[in-house]
């Protein structure tokens, strides 16, 4: 994941890390780990982040996120 793109998208949306975390149903600390690049969200969470930021997973992560079972 390209965390610089994630950070820029969040700032462009005008939302705080806490707001995005609440929208996607996770903790602020977990979301901060995504922005730092120390953790990578699974596909459902990545798609939720994209929706919360008003963009697509392709733009945020550089590829389409799909559930693989």
DOMI-90814 format. One line per 5 residues: their letters; for each residue x negated, y negated, z negated of N, C-alpha, C, CB. Coordinates in steps of 0.1 Angstrom, whole numbers, plus 5000, padded with zeros to 4 digits. Each point is the difference from the previous one (the first is absolute). Glycine has a CB too. Layout:
<sites>
A) X Y Z X Y Z X Y Z X Y Z | ...
</sites>
This chain:
<sites>
XXXXX) 4992 5012 5000 5008 4988 5000 4991 4988 5000 5019 5012 4988 | 4985 4978 5019 4993 4987 5001 5006 4991 4990 4994 5003 5025 | 4999 4996 4963 5006 4993 4989 5000 4985 5003 4992 5017 4984 | 5000 4977 5024 5000 4986 5003 5013 4997 5007 4975 4999 5002 | 5030 5010 5007 5012 4998 5007 5012 5000 4990 4990 5010 5021
XXXXX) 5009 5000 4970 5011 5001 4990 5001 4987 4991 4996 5025 5000 | 4992 4970 4996 5000 4988 4992 5005 4988 5008 4981 5009 4987 | 5015 4990 5025 5005 4989 5008 5015 5000 5003 4977 5000 5011 | 5028 5012 4991 5014 5002 5003 5008 4996 4987 4996 5018 5017 | 4999 4986 4971 5007 4997 4988 5000 4985 4998 4994 5022 4990
XXXXX) 4995 4971 5012 4999 4986 4998 5009 4993 5010 4976 5002 4991 | 5024 5002 5021 5009 4994 5010 5014 5002 4997 4983 5005 5017 | 5021 5006 4976 5014 5002 4996 5004 4991 4988 4998 5023 5008 | 4992 4971 4985 5003 4991 4989 5003 5008 4987 5008 4983 5016 | 4989 5030 4984 5003 5008 4989 4988 5003 4991 5018 5010 5013
XXXXX) 4984 4992 4974 4989 5004 4991 4999 5015 5001 5004 4980 4985 | 4984 5024 5009 4998 5015 4999 5011 5006 4992 4975 4997 5002 | 5029 4996 4987 5010 5005 4991 5014 5002 5007 4988 4989 4981 | 5015 5001 5028 5013 5000 5007 5000 5012 5010 5002 4975 4998 | 4987 5027 5009 4999 5011 5010 5001 5013 4993 4986 4986 5015
XXXXX) 5007 5015 4974 5000 5013 4992 5014 5003 4995 4977 4996 4993 | 5030 4994 5003 5014 5003 4995 5009 5004 5012 4997 4983 4981 | 5001 5011 5030 5008 5003 5012 4998 5014 5005 5000 4977 5006 | 4988 5028 4993 4997 5013 5005 5001 5011 4989 4985 4990 5017 | 5018 5006 4971 5002 5009 4989 4988 5006 4994 5020 5005 5011
XXXXX) 4969 4987 4988 4988 5004 4993 4995 4990 4990 4994 5013 5021 | 4995 4990 4973 4995 4990 4990 4991 4990 5008 5001 5017 4981 | 4997 4971 5012 4992 4990 5006 4985 5006 5001 5015 4981 4990 | 4981 5026 5000 4986 5006 5001 4999 5009 5011 4998 4999 4976 | 5012 5010 5027 4999 5009 5012 4999 4992 5013 5013 5017 4987
XXXXX) 4995 4972 5014 5000 4992 5012 4986 4993 5001 5025 4997 4999 | 4970 4998 4990 4987 4994 5001 4989 5010 5005 5007 4985 4981 | 4994 5027 5015 4991 5010 5005 5001 5002 5016 5001 5012 4978 | 5011 4986 5027 5001 5001 5015 4993 4988 5006 5022 5012 4998 | 4980 4976 4996 4993 4988 5006 4985 5001 4998 5020 4986 4995
XXXXX) 4975 5020 4994 4986 5001 4998 4994 5011 5009 5003 4992 4977 | 5005 5017 5028 4995 5010 5009 4995 5012 4992 4994 4983 5016 | 5009 5017 4971 4996 5012 4991 5010 5011 5001 4988 4984 4985 | 5024 5014 5020 5010 5010 5002 5007 4997 5013 5003 5003 4975 | 5002 5008 5031 5007 4999 5013 5014 5005 4997 4979 5003 5014
XXXXX) 5031 4989 4990 5014 5004 4998 5004 5012 5009 5006 4977 4993 | 5003 5031 5002 5005 5011 5008 5009 4994 5011 4999 5017 4981 | 5006 4991 5028 5008 4994 5011 5013 4993 4996 4991 5018 5014 | 5017 4988 4977 5012 4992 4995 4996 4987 4994 5012 5022 4997 | 4978 4978 4994 4996 4988 4994 4995 4989 5009 4995 5014 4980
XXXXX) 4996 4991 5030 4995 4991 5010 5011 4993 5008 4980 5014 5001 | 5030 4994 5003 5011 4995 5007 5008 4990 4992 5002 5021 5013 | 5000 4982 4974 5007 4991 4991 4992 4987 4998 5009 5019 4988 | 4978 4981 5012 4992 4988 4999 5002 4992 5012 4983 5012 4986 | 5017 4994 5026 5001 4993 5013 5014 4993 5000 4985 5017 5011
XXXXX) 5025 4990 4985 5014 4994 5000 5000 4988 4990 5010 5023 5006 | 4984 4979 4982 5001 4989 4990 4992 4988 5005 5001 5017 4982 | 4989 4985 5027 4993 4989 5005 5005 4995 5013 4980 5008 4988 | 5030 4998 5017 5007 4995 5013 4991 5003 5012 5011 4983 4987 | 4982 5029 5013 4992 5004 5011 5002 5015 5003 4983 4981 4995
XXXXX) 5008 5024 5012 5000 5015 5003 4988 5006 4995 5014 4996 5021 | 4987 5017 4977 4989 5008 4995 4988 5000 5010 5016 5015 4987 | 4988 4984 5026 4990 5000 5010 4991 4987 4999 5015 5013 5015 | 4991 4976 4982 4993 4988 4999 4992 4999 4987 5017 4989 5013 | 4988 5017 4976 4993 5000 4987 4988 5010 5000 5021 4993 4989
XXXXX) 4982 5019 5016 4990 5011 4998 4993 5004 5013 5014 5008 4982 | 4991 4987 5030 4993 5003 5012 5005 5013 5007 4981 4988 4991 | 5029 5018 5002 5006 5013 5006 5014 5001 4994 4977 5011 5004 | 5031 4998 5002 5013 5002 4996 5000 5011 4988 5009 4994 5023 | 4998 5003 4967 5000 5009 4988 5012 5009 5001 4988 4983 4986
XXXX) 5010 5030 5014 5011 5009 5000 4999 5010 4989 5001 4997 5025 | 5010 5009 4971 5000 5010 4990 4996 5013 5007 5017 4989 4986 | 4973 5018 5008 4996 5013 5005 5003 5011 4990 4982 4989 5015 | 5025 5021 4988 5003 5010 4991 4995 5013 5004 5021 4988 4994
</sites>
